[in-house]
Every structure is written in C-alpha cells, then in structure tokens.
Amino acid sequence: MTKRHAYGDRRMGAGVMSTGRTRALVGTIVALLALGGAGPAAAQPSPPDRIAIAVEDNDGGYRPTRNYAAVRERIIQARLLERLRDFLSPVRLPRSVGVLAAECDGGENAAPFYRNRAITVCYQFVALVGRIADRVIEAAQRDPKRFPFPITRDEFIWGLLGAVLLHESGHALFDVLDVPLFGREEDAADQFAILLALQLRPQLAEAAVKSFAYYWRLGRDPAAMASNGKLNEDFADEHGTASQRLFNGLCIAYGRSPTVFGKFVEAGWLPQPRARGCAREYAQLAAAFAKTVQPFIDPKRMAEVEGINWLAATYGPARPATAPKAASANTGPGNAEGIAGRGSARRPEGRGKSVNVN
C-alpha cells in the first residue's frame, strides 16, 4: 500500500533505552548540527543493502532543480544523504528504504516526506528553515526573556533539520518494521524524533529540543471556528496543532531531563499540570522503542559505525556538485525494489506544508 507522510501540517511550510546501543543510530543529528564546523574527513562504512541513495541519471540522489541550485549544492557538499543513509544502516530492515533530495511539489512550503519507501528531503524546506531561523533569532534578540535558552542561527537550522529527518525516519521504520501504533502516526513520529535526539550528548540534545520548540512556538494555531461558522476542518488534519506539537515535544524532553529542560516549565512553555506526568510519558516511549525497534539493531554494524566521526565538517570523499539543469519530470525515488537504481522513476508527490509564523 502506498503511504505518504509529510512533516508539515497545513500551518507548517516510540525498559529505558541504552545510550551505548543507540549512539550510532542517533549520530545523524550530531552531524547535521555540526556541518558548518571544522574537523577531519570521516571514514565511511560500506553502504548496506537495505538503505540506499535513490540515484537517477547519475545525480547522486540529489535531483536537479530549477529554483534551488544553491541549496542543492550546499547539501551535496555536506553529503546530507550519505550521512542519513549511514545513520540508518545499523537497523536490519526486511525491505529497502531509499533517501533522496528534490524540489518537491507544493511550492515554497513543501516539506520532507516519506512515501513509497523513500525519505525525500525537499530543497524548499531547507531554504524555508533558513528564513525562519532569521525570524527566530530576531525575536530572541528583541525579547530574550521570552526564550528560555539562547540559540544561534546554525543551531536552529541544523537542529531543526535533524529533528525533521528523525521524524521522517520514524515513519520509515514504522512502515518497514511493521511497528504497531496506537494513536496518530504523526504524533508517534514526533515522539520518535525527540526520543532519539535526547540520547545525544547534552549540548546537542539541547540544540535539537530548543530548535523544535522555538519552531512550533512561532507556529499559528487554527481558530476554533471557520469563517462560515462551521467547525474548522484544520482540526481534522492528521497532524497536531503547533501548540500541541510544542507541548508534546517538551514533555518528552522534560521527562527525560527535568534538570536541563525545567527552564521551559519555569518560563511557562510547558504547563505544570502536564509536566508532573512527563517522566511517565518518557518511560512509556523508551519502553516502546526497546520492544519494537531496538531488536532490529545490528550490534556488529553498530560497532562499525560508532567509529565514524559524525562531527566532521566533511564526510567521506568529496563529490563536486553537478551543474544544475532543467528539472526532469522523473525525480522520484524509483522502483521500490530497485531503489538504488533508476527503476520506474516518478516525480515526488509529497505535498508537505510549512508553518505560518508571526
């Protein structure tokens, strides 16, 4: 069955886990937060059979684009897809999952999505995050007491991109591993993303959580009633509202590390009545992960990728960006069973949406 999951909604552009066993699995967000830093090139492991960059016409998985050539070149040089592929590699998957980057349908508000067993990073979303970062930094400088943690522009950009890719990776694992879910899958994917981010070293976990929180704090919730006096159908969306996603994410973070993230409670971002039960909510999520996903993690592969320097500015051998050319109508992930090859290519059909910020 065809599935499509987009990170954004119509207001927007899963026993306790062992840190040692999951260190490599969460390494991608570390790399994303450090793409602009200095460091030696990382040695890459051999790519696994079940995680593959969806190459088409020798594009390396980075589809040509008419409108986002600069964004495309930047993530090529950062080797974003290669990092994401290797990040997922310790998970033993029964079926292939592809990763690619493209200019998606949906205009400038298109957001990353998972569909046809492929995670698509939309160039538009990378550009959008940069614009929203400017709004966040401006707001934080104008009213620093409103924001519990200081944040830099790079922290926000790479922290949020990392959280989004963890969200879409959650959709992929739920699908391929047939993870049973109670409740909405979009909520579960948000929880999966925050849960994994919290296993990072403290400063990186903090960056991911505050980027997620600041993004949704600037989101605009829908009105209770539509202009015609009827119930607002925005509430029928598969995604939660901006405020709900904010509160849910902060509750998980506070439940895991109340000393660190208590600042959000003190500042009124997470209400006290909800905060009192957050340790239990975090424990439930960690137990669910241990029973549903952790059994599929290959310890030998885990040990191999643990040797990678995820903080390196460069990742593996550099590959020069190909000259931008007219975008092909065939920009999709290709045949599901031959995901790394050209296959039966299709245009990405995800129409992720982006948040309206104040």
QUIFEN-V901152 format. One record per pair of residues at least 4 apart in sequence whose ideal C-beta (glycine too) atoms are under 8 Angstrom apart, sorted by the first residue. I is the first residue (numbers start at 1). J is the second residue. Records with the same first field share a line. If there is no record, write none. Layout:
# QUIFEN-V901152
I=J / J
This chain:
# QUIFEN-V901152
2=115 / 116
3=114 / 115 / 116 / 171 / 175
4=113 / 114 / 115 / 349 / 350
5=113 / 114 / 115 / 168 / 171 / 185 / 186 / 189
6=111 / 112 / 113 / 350 / 351 / 352 / 353
7=12 / 111 / 112 / 113 / 125 / 164 / 167 / 168 / 352
8=12 / 13 / 109 / 111 / 125 / 239 / 352 / 353 / 354 / 355
9=186 / 237 / 238 / 239 / 240 / 241 / 353
10=234 / 237 / 239 / 353
11=219 / 220 / 221 / 222 / 234 / 241 / 242 / 353 / 355 / 356
12=111 / 219 / 239 / 242 / 352 / 353 / 354 / 355 / 356
13=108 / 109 / 110 / 111 / 124 / 125 / 128 / 132 / 352 / 353 / 354 / 355
14=170 / 174 / 179 / 181 / 188 / 191 / 192 / 195 / 285 / 288 / 289 / 292 / 293
15=286 / 287 / 290
16=283 / 286 / 287 / 290
17=21 / 22 / 195 / 199 / 286 / 289 / 290 / 294
18=22
19=23 / 199
21=294 / 297 / 299 / 302
22=26 / 196 / 199 / 294 / 297
23=27 / 199 / 302 / 306
24=87 / 90 / 302 / 305 / 306 / 308
25=87 / 88 / 90 / 91 / 196 / 297 / 302
26=30 / 87 / 166 / 196 / 197 / 199 / 200
27=31 / 87 / 305 / 308 / 310
28=32 / 83 / 84 / 86 / 87 / 88 / 162 / 165 / 166 / 310
29=33 / 159 / 162 / 163 / 165 / 166 / 196 / 197 / 200 / 204 / 208
30=34 / 200 / 201 / 204 / 310 / 311
31=35 / 83 / 87 / 310 / 311 / 312 / 315
32=80 / 83 / 158 / 159 / 161 / 162 / 165
33=154 / 155 / 158 / 159 / 162 / 204 / 207 / 208
34=39 / 158 / 310 / 311 / 312 / 313
35=78 / 80 / 158 / 313
36=154 / 158 / 313
37=311 / 313
38=313
39=309 / 311 / 312 / 313 / 314
40=309 / 312 / 314
41=312 / 314 / 315 / 316 / 317
42=308 / 309 / 310 / 312 / 314 / 315 / 316
43=307 / 308 / 309 / 316
44=82 / 86 / 308 / 315 / 316
45=86 / 89 / 301 / 304 / 305 / 308
47=51 / 52 / 53 / 85 / 86 / 89
48=85 / 89 / 301
49=96
50=92 / 93 / 94 / 95 / 96 / 97
51=85 / 86 / 88 / 89 / 91 / 93 / 96 / 97 / 99
52=85 / 96 / 97 / 98 / 99 / 339 / 340
53=60 / 61 / 81 / 82 / 85 / 98 / 99 / 100 / 340
54=61 / 98 / 99 / 100 / 118 / 332 / 333 / 334 / 339 / 340
55=59 / 60 / 61 / 340 / 341 / 342
56=61 / 63 / 328 / 330 / 331 / 334 / 342 / 345
57=328 / 330 / 342
58=322
59=63 / 64 / 322
60=76 / 81 / 319 / 322
61=81 / 99 / 100 / 101
62=72 / 75 / 76 / 81 / 100 / 101 / 102 / 321 / 322
63=100 / 101 / 102 / 103 / 327 / 328 / 331
64=72 / 322 / 324 / 325 / 326 / 327 / 328 / 331
65=69 / 71 / 72 / 102 / 103 / 123 / 324 / 327
66=103 / 324 / 326 / 327
67=103 / 123
68=72 / 103 / 123 / 124 / 126 / 127
69=73 / 324
70=74
71=75 / 123 / 126 / 127
72=76 / 101 / 123 / 321 / 324
73=77 / 321
74=78 / 126
75=80 / 81 / 101 / 121 / 123 / 126
76=80 / 319 / 321 / 322
77=318 / 321
78=83 / 315
79=83 / 314 / 315 / 316 / 318 / 319
80=84 / 101 / 121
81=85 / 99 / 100 / 101 / 121
82=86 / 315 / 316
83=87 / 310 / 315
84=88 / 99 / 119 / 121 / 165 / 169
85=89 / 99
86=305 / 308
87=169 / 305
88=97 / 99 / 169 / 172
89=301 / 305
90=297 / 298 / 301 / 302 / 305
91=173 / 177 / 293 / 296 / 297 / 298
92=296 / 297 / 298
93=97 / 176 / 177 / 296
94=176 / 177
95=117 / 176 / 336
96=117 / 336 / 337 / 339 / 340
97=117 / 118 / 119 / 172 / 176 / 339
98=117 / 118 / 119 / 333 / 334 / 339 / 340
99=118 / 119 / 120 / 121
100=118 / 119 / 120 / 121 / 333
101=120 / 121 / 122 / 123
102=120 / 121 / 122 / 123 / 331 / 332 / 348
103=110 / 122 / 123 / 124 / 327 / 331
104=110 / 111 / 113 / 120 / 122 / 123 / 124 / 348 / 350 / 351 / 352
105=110 / 347 / 348 / 349 / 350 / 351
106=110 / 111 / 122 / 124 / 350 / 351 / 352 / 353
107=124
108=124 / 127 / 128 / 354
109=124 / 128 / 352 / 353 / 354
110=122 / 124 / 125 / 350 / 351 / 352 / 353 / 354
111=122 / 124 / 125 / 164 / 350 / 352 / 353 / 354
112=119 / 120 / 121 / 122 / 125 / 164 / 165 / 167 / 168 / 350 / 352
113=119 / 120 / 122 / 168 / 348 / 350 / 352
114=118 / 119 / 120 / 168 / 171 / 172 / 175
115=120 / 333 / 348 / 349 / 350
116=332 / 333 / 336 / 346
117=172 / 175 / 176 / 333 / 336 / 339
118=332 / 333 / 334 / 336 / 339
119=165 / 168 / 169 / 171 / 172
120=333 / 348 / 350
121=125 / 126 / 165
122=126 / 348 / 350 / 352
123=127
124=128
125=129 / 164 / 352 / 354
126=130 / 161
127=131
128=132 / 354
129=133 / 156 / 157 / 160 / 161
130=134 / 157
131=135
132=136 / 156 / 215 / 218 / 355 / 357
133=137 / 153 / 156 / 157
134=138 / 153
135=139 / 218 / 357
136=140 / 151 / 156 / 214 / 215 / 218
137=141 / 151 / 152 / 153 / 156
138=142
139=143 / 146 / 147 / 218
140=144 / 146 / 147 / 150 / 151 / 214
143=147
144=150
146=267
147=151 / 214
148=210 / 263 / 264 / 266 / 267 / 269
149=206 / 210 / 263
151=155 / 156 / 207 / 210 / 211 / 214
152=156
153=157
154=158
155=159 / 207 / 210 / 211
156=160 / 211 / 214 / 215
157=161 / 211
158=162 / 207
159=163 / 207 / 208 / 210 / 211 / 212
160=164 / 211 / 212 / 215
161=165
162=166 / 197 / 208
163=167 / 193 / 194 / 197 / 208 / 211 / 212
164=168 / 193
165=169
166=170 / 192 / 193 / 196 / 197
167=171 / 189 / 190 / 192 / 193
168=172 / 189
169=173 / 192 / 193
170=174 / 188 / 189 / 192 / 193
171=175 / 185 / 189
172=176
173=177 / 179 / 192 / 293
174=179 / 181 / 185 / 188 / 189 / 192
177=292 / 293 / 296
179=292 / 293
180=292
181=185 / 188
183=187 / 188
184=188 / 238 / 239 / 240
185=189 / 238
186=190 / 238 / 239 / 240
187=191 / 240 / 248
188=192
189=193
190=194 / 240 / 245 / 248 / 249
191=195 / 248 / 252 / 285
192=196 / 289
193=197 / 212
194=198 / 208 / 209 / 212 / 249 / 252 / 253
195=199 / 252 / 282 / 285 / 286 / 289
197=204 / 205 / 208 / 209 / 212
198=205 / 209 / 252 / 253 / 256 / 257
199=205
200=204 / 205 / 208
201=205
202=206 / 257 / 260
203=207
204=208
205=209 / 253 / 257 / 260
206=210 / 260
207=211
208=212
209=213 / 249 / 250 / 253 / 261
210=214
211=215
212=216 / 249
213=217 / 246 / 249 / 250 / 264 / 269
214=218
215=219 / 355
216=242 / 243 / 245 / 246 / 249 / 355
217=242 / 246 / 269
218=242 / 355 / 357 / 358
219=241 / 242 / 243 / 245 / 246 / 355 / 356 / 357
220=242 / 355 / 356 / 357 / 358
221=241 / 242 / 243
222=232 / 234 / 235 / 241
223=232
224=232
225=229 / 230 / 231 / 232
226=230 / 231 / 232 / 233
231=235
233=237
234=241
235=241
239=245
240=244 / 245 / 248
241=245
242=246 / 355
243=247
244=248
245=249
246=250 / 269
247=251 / 270 / 271 / 274
248=252
249=253
250=254 / 261 / 264 / 269 / 270
251=255 / 270 / 274 / 275 / 277 / 278 / 281 / 282
252=256 / 278 / 281 / 282 / 285
253=257 / 260 / 261 / 264
254=258 / 261 / 262 / 264 / 265 / 270 / 275 / 278
255=278 / 279 / 280 / 281 / 282 / 283
256=261 / 282
257=261
258=262 / 278 / 279
261=265
262=266
263=267
264=269 / 270
265=269 / 270 / 272 / 275
270=274 / 275 / 278
271=275
272=276
274=278
277=281
278=282
279=283
280=284
281=285
282=286
283=287
284=288
285=289
286=290
287=291
288=292
289=293 / 294
290=294
291=295
293=297
297=302
298=302
299=303
300=304
301=305
302=306
303=307
314=318
327=331
329=347
330=345 / 346 / 347
331=345 / 347 / 348
332=345 / 346 / 347 / 348 / 349
333=339 / 345 / 346 / 348
334=338 / 339 / 340 / 341 / 342 / 343 / 344 / 345 / 346
335=339 / 341 / 343 / 344 / 345
336=343
337=343
338=342 / 343
339=343
